[in-house]
Amino acid sequence: MEIKIIYEDQNIIAVNKPAGLLVHGGENIKTDIPTLVDWILKKYPEIKKIGDDPLRPGIVHRLDKDTSGILIIAKNQKAFDYFKEQFKRRKIKKIYIALVNGLLKEDKGIIDLPIGKSKKDFRKKLASKKAIGKTREALTEYKVLKRFKNPNLPMGGFTLIEVFPKTGRTHQIRVHLKTLGHPIVGDRLYGFKKDSLDRQFLHASSLEFTNIDASRLKLEADLPDELKNFLNMLN
């Protein structure tokens, strides 16, 4: 398992997680599937008891299996508690790059819709009145980077955007963009079953935060080659 380390100090490791890799296992996930936690425990066995859940040692936030990009891992309990609080208080600036189906009309926008569970599919979340259970506040901002017009596509092309999630709900970006009518390219759960890409075009490109030693850090991860190549085909 090749995982690129973007940054490391005595308190944290920041890695560039590839798409297709689970962050951690669980009761409903086969134990023989390799996860990021497997890599962590092999390379940093001392992290085994860090955190508040033995299934997620050192993990202070997560990315979906098919989302690539920056993920922070705490190396000690002090750092774990600090970063969990930073994410909870929304002190960490997160930027994602996404390619969506269709041509967004506005150059920028805010999606302010609470998210709940889907009654029809336990895997899905919903940002509508059909959601069941307790809904939670969810806020996502976006900015258009480029539009790719193609009249031969069902939705007329694609739009490349920067996404700034202000909250951290499960599947938030994917659900909000689906609700906007522009599902992420390659997202089989919230988009089209047959799509133009084998993986979802969602990448955690940047995290900016105050480190535990009070220094200010901005970490960045370039788009993976498969996403770069797809964009090159559109130009």
Backbone as JSON, one array per atom type, in Angstrom:
{
  "sequence": "MEIKIIYEDQNIIAVNKPAGLLVHGGENIKTDIPTLVDWILKKYPEIKKIGDDPLRPGIVHRLDKDTSGILIIAKNQKAFDYFKEQFKRRKIKKIYIALVNGLLKEDKGIIDLPIGKSKKDFRKKLASKKAIGKTREALTEYKVLKRFKNPNLPMGGFTLIEVFPKTGRTHQIRVHLKTLGHPIVGDRLYGFKKDSLDRQFLHASSLEFTNIDASRLKLEADLPDELKNFLNMLN",
  "N": [[0.85, -1.19, 0.0], [0.8, 2.03, -1.05], [1.13, 5.07, 0.33], [1.16, 8.51, 0.2], [2.98, 10.72, 2.17], [2.3, 13.93, 3.12], [2.92, 15.83, 5.02], [4.62, 15.92, 8.16], [5.05, 16.01, 11.67], [5.94, 16.08, 15.18], [3.46, 15.71, 16.2], [1.38, 15.25, 14.32], [0.41, 13.5, 11.27], [0.04, 14.09, 7.87], [-1.6, 12.82, 5.16], [-1.92, 11.92, 1.66], [-4.65, 10.59, 0.7], [-5.48, 7.93, -1.43], [-8.09, 7.45, -3.92], [-10.6, 4.92, -3.5], [-9.7, 3.69, -1.24], [-10.58, 2.64, 1.93], [-10.97, 4.49, 4.95], [-11.2, 3.42, 7.53], [-12.19, 0.28, 9.08], [-15.22, -1.48, 10.07], [-18.24, -2.65, 11.69], [-19.9, -3.4, 9.59], [-18.23, -3.79, 7.48], [-16.09, -5.76, 5.51], [-13.42, -7.48, 7.03], [-11.16, -8.17, 5.64], [-10.6, -6.26, 3.79], [-8.23, -3.93, 2.83], [-7.34, -1.03, 4.73], [-6.85, 2.5, 5.46], [-6.2, 2.7, 8.13], [-4.98, 0.22, 8.62], [-2.55, 0.63, 7.31], [-1.56, 2.77, 8.87], [-1.22, 1.55, 11.43], [0.71, -0.32, 10.84], [2.91, 1.19, 10.06], [3.1, 3.09, 12.08], [2.91, 1.89, 14.86], [2.62, 2.79, 17.45], [0.45, 4.45, 17.52], [-1.8, 3.05, 18.02], [-3.43, 3.14, 20.35], [-4.41, 5.7, 20.38], [-6.91, 8.18, 20.47], [-10.56, 7.96, 20.42], [-11.86, 5.69, 19.7], [-11.3, 2.37, 19.09], [-11.39, 1.34, 16.52], [-10.65, 3.41, 14.94], [-7.95, 4.54, 15.27], [-6.15, 7.46, 15.96], [-7.48, 8.88, 13.98], [-8.89, 11.86, 13.09], [-10.68, 13.05, 11.42], [-12.55, 12.23, 8.42], [-12.51, 10.8, 5.08], [-14.59, 9.93, 2.34], [-14.61, 6.63, 0.9], [-14.17, 6.69, -1.93], [-13.22, 9.22, -2.32], [-10.44, 11.24, -2.81], [-7.41, 12.71, -1.36], [-6.27, 15.12, 1.17], [-5.72, 14.02, 4.46], [-5.69, 14.15, 7.98], [-3.81, 12.68, 10.6], [-3.6, 11.98, 14.0], [-0.79, 11.78, 16.19], [-0.53, 11.55, 18.86], [-2.42, 11.66, 22.0], [-2.97, 14.23, 22.89], [-2.75, 15.79, 20.56], [-4.78, 14.58, 19.09], [-7.12, 15.24, 20.57], [-7.0, 18.02, 20.33], [-7.23, 18.52, 17.52], [-9.66, 17.3, 16.93], [-11.35, 19.03, 18.25], [-10.81, 21.38, 16.84], [-11.86, 20.78, 14.29], [-14.52, 20.39, 15.04], [-15.23, 22.95, 15.93], [-15.1, 24.29, 13.6], [-12.75, 25.48, 12.69], [-10.93, 24.84, 10.84], [-9.97, 25.34, 7.58], [-11.31, 24.03, 4.73], [-10.81, 22.86, 1.45], [-12.14, 21.57, -1.46], [-11.89, 19.97, -4.68], [-14.12, 19.54, -7.3], [-15.8, 17.91, -9.99], [-18.73, 18.39, -11.68], [-21.76, 17.08, -13.09], [-23.38, 18.69, -15.81], [-24.01, 22.24, -16.43], [-23.31, 24.67, -14.27], [-25.19, 27.52, -13.44], [-24.72, 29.85, -11.9], [-21.76, 31.66, -10.89], [-20.79, 31.38, -8.36], [-21.92, 30.13, -5.17], [-24.08, 29.33, -2.34], [-25.02, 26.55, -0.5], [-27.38, 25.83, 1.7], [-28.67, 23.6, 3.42], [-30.22, 21.35, 5.59], [-29.21, 18.0, 6.53], [-30.32, 14.65, 6.46], [-31.26, 11.18, 7.02], [-31.83, 8.71, 4.45], [-34.89, 7.14, 3.73], [-35.33, 5.11, 1.93], [-32.85, 4.02, 1.19], [-30.31, 2.86, 3.08], [-27.67, 3.57, 2.81], [-27.59, 6.12, 1.88], [-27.74, 9.74, 2.25], [-29.97, 12.52, 2.74], [-30.99, 15.76, 1.61], [-33.56, 16.96, 2.04], [-37.16, 17.24, 2.58], [-37.94, 14.66, 2.74], [-36.16, 13.27, 4.21], [-35.39, 11.16, 6.98], [-35.48, 10.74, 10.57], [-33.31, 12.62, 12.78], [-32.4, 15.71, 11.42], [-29.42, 17.45, 10.42], [-27.65, 20.53, 10.6], [-26.18, 21.8, 7.63], [-23.78, 23.27, 5.58], [-22.57, 24.46, 2.57], [-20.28, 26.03, 0.45], [-19.51, 27.14, -2.89], [-17.44, 27.65, -5.81], [-17.2, 28.4, -9.21], [-14.78, 27.11, -11.4], [-14.28, 26.37, -14.05], [-16.16, 25.83, -17.03], [-17.23, 23.14, -19.07], [-18.53, 22.81, -22.01], [-20.66, 20.56, -23.7], [-22.69, 19.53, -26.02], [-23.46, 16.98, -26.66], [-23.74, 15.5, -24.39], [-26.01, 14.35, -21.82], [-26.58, 16.36, -19.88], [-25.47, 18.57, -20.97], [-22.76, 19.08, -20.54], [-19.91, 19.64, -18.34], [-18.99, 20.99, -15.1], [-16.29, 22.42, -13.46], [-15.44, 22.87, -10.14], [-14.52, 24.68, -7.12], [-14.95, 23.68, -3.79], [-16.2, 24.58, -0.63], [-16.73, 23.29, 2.23], [-18.5, 24.13, 5.1], [-19.48, 22.84, 7.24], [-19.26, 19.45, 8.49], [-20.72, 17.09, 7.55], [-21.66, 13.65, 6.93], [-21.15, 12.6, 3.64], [-21.71, 15.16, 2.74], [-20.94, 17.13, 0.67], [-21.45, 15.67, -1.66], [-24.19, 15.09, -1.41], [-25.33, 17.68, -1.28], [-24.62, 18.78, -3.79], [-25.92, 17.01, -5.47], [-28.57, 17.58, -4.73], [-28.71, 20.15, -5.68], [-28.97, 19.62, -8.3], [-26.84, 18.86, -9.8], [-25.04, 16.38, -9.83], [-21.97, 14.86, -8.69], [-19.47, 13.94, -11.0], [-19.01, 10.57, -11.77], [-19.97, 9.64, -9.36], [-21.55, 7.04, -8.21], [-23.49, 6.52, -6.3], [-24.99, 8.86, -5.72], [-25.27, 9.99, -8.16], [-25.21, 9.22, -11.6], [-25.75, 5.85, -12.65], [-24.33, 4.8, -14.76], [-21.55, 6.42, -15.8], [-19.16, 8.99, -16.79], [-16.7, 8.52, -15.69], [-14.59, 6.34, -13.78], [-14.28, 6.65, -11.07], [-15.39, 8.77, -8.38], [-15.31, 12.25, -9.0], [-14.0, 13.89, -6.83], [-11.99, 15.62, -4.67], [-10.0, 16.23, -1.89], [-8.34, 18.99, -1.64], [-6.99, 20.92, -0.12], [-6.04, 21.91, 3.17], [-6.2, 24.23, 5.74], [-4.92, 25.52, 8.72], [-4.41, 26.24, 12.25], [-1.7, 24.93, 13.8], [-0.91, 22.66, 16.53], [1.22, 23.78, 17.85], [0.83, 26.44, 17.55], [1.65, 27.47, 15.11], [0.89, 28.47, 11.74], [-0.5, 26.53, 9.2], [-0.73, 25.5, 5.82], [-1.77, 22.95, 3.93], [-1.44, 21.15, 0.92], [-2.67, 19.13, -1.78], [-2.06, 17.84, -4.91], [-4.24, 17.24, -7.75], [-5.03, 13.83, -8.43], [-3.46, 11.76, -10.97], [-5.33, 10.42, -12.62], [-7.57, 12.07, -12.54], [-6.57, 14.49, -13.5], [-5.94, 13.67, -16.09], [-8.46, 13.13, -17.12], [-9.6, 15.7, -17.14], [-7.9, 16.87, -19.01], [-8.72, 15.61, -21.33], [-11.09, 16.85, -21.75], [-10.53, 19.43, -22.47]],
  "CA": [[0.0, 0.0, 0.0], [1.62, 3.23, -1.16], [0.44, 6.27, 0.81], [2.09, 9.63, 0.2], [2.95, 11.61, 3.33], [2.44, 15.33, 2.7], [3.52, 16.6, 6.11], [4.71, 15.19, 9.43], [5.82, 16.55, 12.78], [5.83, 15.21, 16.35], [2.07, 15.58, 16.63], [0.45, 14.82, 13.27], [0.81, 13.08, 9.94], [-0.95, 14.43, 6.85], [-1.38, 11.95, 4.01], [-2.75, 12.1, 0.48], [-5.34, 9.32, 0.57], [-5.96, 7.65, -2.79], [-9.47, 6.99, -4.06], [-10.76, 3.48, -3.42], [-9.17, 3.2, 0.03], [-11.35, 2.93, 3.14], [-10.19, 5.06, 6.05], [-11.19, 2.44, 8.62], [-13.2, -0.75, 9.0], [-16.34, -1.37, 10.99], [-19.05, -3.86, 11.83], [-20.52, -3.75, 8.31], [-17.2, -3.79, 6.45], [-15.28, -6.96, 5.57], [-12.14, -7.23, 7.68], [-10.02, -8.44, 4.76], [-10.39, -5.13, 2.91], [-7.2, -3.04, 3.39], [-7.79, 0.32, 5.07], [-5.79, 3.42, 5.85], [-5.81, 2.35, 9.5], [-4.0, -0.87, 8.52], [-1.26, 1.26, 6.97], [-1.12, 3.54, 10.03], [-0.75, 0.68, 12.51], [1.94, -1.0, 10.41], [4.01, 2.17, 10.0], [3.15, 3.81, 13.36], [2.18, 1.04, 15.83], [2.38, 3.53, 18.71], [-0.81, 5.2, 17.41], [-2.89, 2.09, 18.23], [-4.33, 3.51, 21.46], [-4.73, 7.13, 20.3], [-8.26, 8.49, 20.0], [-11.7, 7.58, 21.26], [-12.49, 4.52, 19.1], [-10.22, 1.46, 18.67], [-11.46, 1.1, 15.07], [-10.16, 4.59, 14.22], [-6.84, 5.13, 16.02], [-5.5, 8.65, 15.39], [-8.28, 9.5, 12.92], [-9.64, 13.01, 13.63], [-11.75, 13.33, 10.46], [-12.5, 11.14, 7.45], [-12.89, 11.01, 3.69], [-15.26, 8.77, 1.76], [-13.73, 5.66, 0.23], [-13.82, 7.07, -3.29], [-12.71, 10.59, -2.33], [-9.0, 11.31, -2.56], [-6.94, 13.97, -0.82], [-5.57, 15.3, 2.44], [-6.32, 13.55, 5.71], [-4.79, 14.32, 9.12], [-3.79, 11.61, 11.6], [-2.93, 12.43, 15.23], [0.21, 10.84, 16.67], [-0.65, 11.44, 20.32], [-3.77, 11.99, 22.45], [-3.11, 15.69, 22.95], [-3.03, 16.26, 19.2], [-6.1, 14.07, 18.71], [-8.15, 16.07, 21.21], [-6.9, 19.38, 19.78], [-7.76, 18.6, 16.16], [-11.1, 16.99, 16.98], [-12.02, 20.27, 18.66], [-10.67, 22.33, 15.75], [-12.86, 20.43, 13.29], [-15.84, 20.62, 15.63], [-15.47, 24.4, 16.0], [-15.0, 24.79, 12.22], [-11.58, 26.35, 12.63], [-10.06, 24.34, 9.79], [-10.48, 25.7, 6.26], [-11.24, 22.87, 3.84], [-11.12, 23.13, 0.06], [-12.22, 20.4, -2.32], [-12.09, 20.17, -6.11], [-15.12, 18.59, -7.8], [-16.36, 18.07, -11.33], [-20.13, 17.99, -11.61], [-22.51, 16.96, -14.34], [-24.17, 19.87, -16.14], [-23.37, 23.56, -16.41], [-23.82, 25.53, -13.2], [-25.52, 28.84, -13.96], [-24.06, 30.88, -11.1], [-20.32, 31.49, -10.73], [-20.57, 30.96, -6.99], [-23.17, 29.97, -4.46], [-24.1, 28.73, -1.01], [-26.07, 25.55, -0.31], [-27.67, 25.79, 3.13], [-29.76, 22.63, 3.56], [-29.93, 20.3, 6.58], [-29.07, 16.66, 5.97], [-30.79, 13.54, 7.28], [-31.1, 9.85, 6.44], [-32.78, 8.29, 3.43], [-35.76, 6.04, 4.14], [-35.29, 4.07, 0.92], [-31.52, 3.43, 1.05], [-29.56, 3.13, 4.31], [-26.36, 4.12, 2.48], [-27.71, 7.48, 1.41], [-28.23, 10.87, 3.03], [-30.87, 13.38, 1.97], [-31.15, 17.16, 2.01], [-34.93, 17.29, 1.64], [-38.18, 16.94, 3.58], [-38.13, 13.21, 2.77], [-35.17, 12.69, 5.13], [-35.96, 10.66, 8.22], [-34.63, 10.92, 11.74], [-32.88, 13.99, 13.08], [-31.57, 16.36, 10.41], [-28.34, 18.27, 11.0], [-27.25, 21.69, 9.8], [-25.11, 21.56, 6.66], [-23.55, 24.47, 4.79], [-21.52, 24.27, 1.57], [-20.08, 27.09, -0.53], [-18.79, 26.68, -4.07], [-17.03, 28.64, -6.81], [-16.93, 27.78, -10.51], [-13.45, 27.31, -11.96], [-14.34, 26.25, -15.51], [-17.27, 25.07, -17.6], [-16.91, 22.37, -20.27], [-19.78, 22.59, -22.74], [-20.69, 19.43, -24.63], [-24.11, 19.3, -26.32], [-23.72, 15.55, -26.83], [-23.98, 14.91, -23.07], [-27.39, 14.57, -21.36], [-26.72, 17.6, -19.13], [-24.83, 19.66, -21.69], [-21.34, 19.26, -20.23], [-19.44, 19.5, -16.96], [-18.49, 22.2, -14.44], [-15.24, 22.22, -12.46], [-15.67, 23.83, -9.05], [-13.93, 24.59, -5.79], [-16.01, 23.53, -2.8], [-15.76, 24.96, 0.71], [-17.71, 22.83, 3.22], [-18.39, 24.82, 6.38], [-19.79, 21.8, 8.22], [-18.64, 18.19, 8.08], [-21.67, 15.98, 7.59], [-21.38, 12.52, 6.05], [-21.56, 12.76, 2.23], [-22.3, 16.5, 2.6], [-20.72, 17.74, -0.64], [-22.12, 14.85, -2.65], [-25.64, 15.27, -1.25], [-25.7, 19.05, -1.62], [-24.52, 18.99, -5.24], [-27.03, 16.23, -6.04], [-29.8, 18.34, -4.48], [-28.65, 21.31, -6.57], [-29.24, 19.14, -9.65], [-25.56, 18.67, -10.48], [-24.27, 15.36, -9.11], [-20.54, 14.75, -9.01], [-19.12, 12.98, -12.05], [-18.47, 9.31, -11.26], [-20.59, 9.28, -8.08], [-22.59, 6.06, -8.53], [-24.53, 6.51, -5.27], [-25.85, 10.04, -5.81], [-25.34, 10.45, -9.54], [-25.66, 8.27, -12.61], [-25.2, 4.49, -12.53], [-23.32, 4.76, -15.81], [-21.02, 7.78, -15.87], [-17.99, 9.19, -17.66], [-15.47, 8.29, -14.94], [-14.68, 5.14, -12.95], [-14.29, 7.06, -9.66], [-16.04, 10.08, -8.26], [-14.38, 13.37, -9.15], [-14.02, 14.71, -5.62], [-10.63, 15.57, -4.14], [-9.71, 17.17, -0.81], [-7.11, 19.57, -2.17], [-6.29, 21.84, 0.77], [-6.45, 22.14, 4.56], [-5.46, 25.33, 6.36], [-5.27, 25.48, 10.14], [-3.39, 26.56, 13.24], [-1.19, 23.69, 14.37], [-0.93, 22.59, 17.99], [2.28, 24.65, 18.36], [0.41, 27.81, 17.2], [2.07, 27.85, 13.77], [-0.18, 28.39, 10.75], [-0.12, 25.62, 8.13], [-1.62, 25.24, 4.7], [-1.33, 21.74, 3.25], [-2.09, 21.01, -0.38], [-2.45, 17.88, -2.51], [-2.44, 17.97, -6.31], [-5.18, 16.27, -8.28], [-4.43, 12.58, -8.9], [-3.26, 11.71, -12.42], [-6.52, 10.01, -13.36], [-8.47, 13.23, -12.64], [-5.9, 15.41, -14.41], [-6.06, 13.14, -17.45], [-9.85, 13.3, -17.54], [-9.76, 17.11, -17.48], [-7.17, 17.13, -20.25], [-9.53, 15.11, -22.44], [-12.22, 17.76, -21.94], [-10.06, 20.71, -23.02]],
  "C": [[0.89, 1.25, 0.0], [0.79, 4.46, -0.78], [1.46, 7.41, 0.86], [1.89, 10.49, 1.45], [3.24, 13.04, 2.86], [3.2, 16.14, 3.74], [3.56, 15.71, 7.35], [5.52, 15.99, 10.43], [5.6, 15.63, 13.99], [4.4, 14.94, 16.78], [1.13, 14.99, 15.58], [1.17, 14.27, 12.04], [-0.3, 13.52, 9.0], [-0.63, 13.61, 5.61], [-2.3, 12.35, 2.86], [-3.43, 10.75, 0.21], [-5.79, 9.08, -0.87], [-7.43, 7.25, -2.8], [-9.51, 5.47, -4.02], [-10.28, 2.87, -2.12], [-10.08, 3.62, 1.18], [-10.45, 3.53, 4.2], [-10.09, 4.06, 7.19], [-12.29, 1.41, 8.39], [-14.31, -0.51, 9.99], [-17.13, -2.65, 10.98], [-19.6, -4.34, 10.49], [-19.53, -3.81, 7.16], [-16.33, -5.03, 6.61], [-13.89, -6.65, 6.12], [-10.94, -7.46, 6.76], [-9.78, -7.33, 3.75], [-9.34, -4.2, 3.53], [-7.76, -1.64, 3.64], [-6.59, 1.2, 5.38], [-5.3, 3.12, 7.26], [-4.82, 1.2, 9.51], [-2.61, -0.33, 8.24], [-0.7, 2.02, 8.17], [-0.51, 2.63, 11.09], [0.51, -0.07, 12.14], [3.12, -0.04, 10.47], [4.2, 2.89, 11.34], [2.39, 3.01, 14.42], [1.87, 1.75, 17.13], [1.07, 4.29, 18.69], [-2.01, 4.32, 17.8], [-3.89, 2.52, 19.29], [-4.71, 4.98, 21.46], [-6.15, 7.33, 19.78], [-9.34, 8.05, 20.96], [-12.45, 6.37, 20.7], [-11.38, 3.61, 18.59], [-10.24, 1.13, 17.18], [-10.84, 2.24, 14.28], [-8.99, 5.25, 14.97], [-6.21, 6.31, 15.28], [-6.33, 9.41, 14.38], [-9.14, 10.63, 13.51], [-10.73, 13.5, 12.68], [-11.64, 12.24, 9.41], [-12.84, 11.64, 6.05], [-13.61, 9.76, 3.22], [-14.26, 7.88, 1.03], [-13.26, 6.16, -1.13], [-13.46, 8.55, -3.45], [-11.22, 10.55, -2.02], [-8.65, 12.62, -1.85], [-6.41, 13.93, 0.6], [-6.38, 14.8, 3.63], [-5.29, 13.62, 6.82], [-4.95, 13.16, 10.1], [-3.01, 12.12, 12.81], [-1.98, 11.35, 15.73], [0.19, 10.68, 18.18], [-2.03, 11.95, 20.74], [-4.0, 13.49, 22.53], [-3.46, 16.26, 21.58], [-4.41, 15.8, 18.73], [-7.21, 14.96, 19.28], [-8.17, 17.48, 20.62], [-7.57, 19.46, 18.41], [-9.23, 18.2, 16.09], [-11.88, 18.25, 17.32], [-11.94, 21.31, 17.55], [-11.68, 22.06, 14.64], [-14.27, 20.71, 13.8], [-16.21, 22.09, 15.64], [-15.32, 25.08, 14.64], [-13.85, 25.79, 12.06], [-10.62, 25.94, 11.51], [-10.69, 24.63, 8.44], [-10.24, 24.55, 5.3], [-11.62, 23.29, 2.42], [-11.08, 21.81, -0.71], [-12.31, 20.85, -3.78], [-13.09, 19.1, -6.58], [-15.46, 18.93, -9.24], [-17.78, 17.55, -11.29], [-20.73, 17.87, -13.01], [-23.34, 18.21, -14.56], [-23.39, 21.15, -15.99], [-24.03, 24.43, -15.35], [-24.05, 26.94, -13.74], [-24.75, 29.95, -13.23], [-22.58, 30.59, -10.95], [-19.94, 31.09, -9.3], [-21.91, 30.86, -6.28], [-22.99, 29.34, -3.09], [-25.28, 27.76, -0.95], [-26.25, 25.37, 1.19], [-28.89, 24.91, 3.35], [-29.38, 21.57, 4.59], [-29.96, 18.92, 5.95], [-29.55, 15.62, 6.97], [-30.59, 12.23, 6.55], [-32.17, 9.58, 5.39], [-33.59, 7.1, 3.95], [-35.61, 4.85, 3.2], [-33.95, 3.33, 0.86], [-30.67, 3.82, 2.25], [-28.19, 3.74, 4.03], [-26.41, 5.61, 2.2], [-28.13, 8.47, 2.5], [-29.11, 11.72, 2.12], [-30.86, 14.79, 2.52], [-32.51, 17.62, 1.52], [-35.89, 16.91, 2.76], [-38.45, 15.44, 3.7], [-37.14, 12.52, 3.7], [-35.86, 12.26, 6.41], [-34.97, 10.86, 9.36], [-34.28, 12.38, 11.94], [-32.02, 14.54, 11.94], [-30.55, 17.26, 11.09], [-27.97, 19.39, 10.04], [-26.1, 21.32, 8.87], [-25.0, 22.77, 5.73], [-22.35, 24.25, 3.87], [-21.47, 25.48, 0.64], [-19.32, 26.52, -1.72], [-18.45, 27.85, -4.98], [-16.66, 27.92, -8.09], [-15.52, 28.13, -10.97], [-13.49, 27.28, -13.49], [-15.56, 25.44, -15.91], [-16.81, 24.39, -18.89], [-18.21, 22.04, -20.99], [-19.64, 21.42, -23.71], [-22.15, 19.08, -24.89], [-24.46, 17.83, -26.5], [-23.99, 14.83, -25.51], [-25.39, 15.24, -22.61], [-27.6, 15.89, -20.63], [-25.93, 18.74, -19.74], [-23.38, 19.92, -21.37], [-21.03, 19.05, -18.77], [-19.05, 20.89, -16.42], [-17.47, 21.82, -13.37], [-15.38, 23.29, -11.39], [-14.72, 23.61, -7.88], [-15.08, 24.55, -4.8], [-15.44, 23.8, -1.42], [-16.82, 24.52, 1.73], [-17.48, 23.5, 4.57], [-18.75, 23.9, 7.54], [-19.22, 20.49, 7.68], [-19.56, 17.0, 8.17], [-21.26, 14.87, 6.6], [-21.98, 12.75, 4.67], [-22.06, 14.17, 1.91], [-22.16, 17.08, 1.2], [-21.5, 16.98, -1.71], [-23.63, 15.06, -2.61], [-26.08, 16.66, -1.69], [-25.65, 19.29, -3.13], [-25.59, 18.19, -5.98], [-28.34, 17.01, -5.9], [-29.87, 19.58, -5.37], [-28.96, 20.92, -8.02], [-28.0, 18.89, -10.47], [-24.71, 17.65, -9.73], [-22.83, 15.28, -9.59], [-20.32, 13.65, -10.06], [-18.51, 11.73, -11.4], [-19.07, 8.86, -9.94], [-21.77, 8.35, -8.35], [-23.73, 6.07, -7.51], [-25.51, 7.66, -5.44], [-26.01, 10.56, -7.24], [-25.88, 9.4, -10.47], [-24.99, 6.92, -12.42], [-24.11, 4.26, -13.58], [-22.82, 6.19, -16.03], [-19.73, 7.8, -16.67], [-16.68, 8.83, -16.99], [-15.66, 7.11, -14.0], [-14.67, 5.44, -11.45], [-14.96, 8.41, -9.56], [-14.99, 11.19, -8.3], [-14.54, 14.32, -7.97], [-12.68, 14.52, -4.91], [-10.44, 16.64, -3.08], [-8.34, 17.79, -1.07], [-6.32, 20.41, -1.17], [-6.91, 21.85, 2.17], [-5.57, 23.25, 5.12], [-5.9, 25.46, 7.8], [-4.11, 25.99, 11.0], [-2.97, 25.27, 13.91], [-1.16, 23.78, 15.9], [0.15, 23.48, 18.62], [2.05, 26.12, 18.0], [0.9, 28.3, 15.85], [0.89, 27.66, 12.8], [0.3, 27.53, 9.58], [-1.18, 25.59, 7.05], [-1.05, 24.06, 3.93], [-2.12, 21.56, 1.97], [-1.72, 19.67, -1.03], [-2.94, 18.06, -3.94], [-3.49, 16.93, -6.7], [-4.45, 14.99, -8.68], [-4.37, 12.56, -10.43], [-4.52, 11.36, -13.18], [-7.52, 11.15, -13.51], [-7.89, 14.28, -13.57], [-6.11, 14.96, -15.86], [-7.48, 13.31, -17.98], [-10.11, 14.75, -17.93], [-9.08, 17.45, -18.79], [-7.96, 16.67, -21.48], [-10.68, 16.06, -22.76], [-11.81, 19.07, -22.61], [-10.0, 20.69, -24.54]]
}
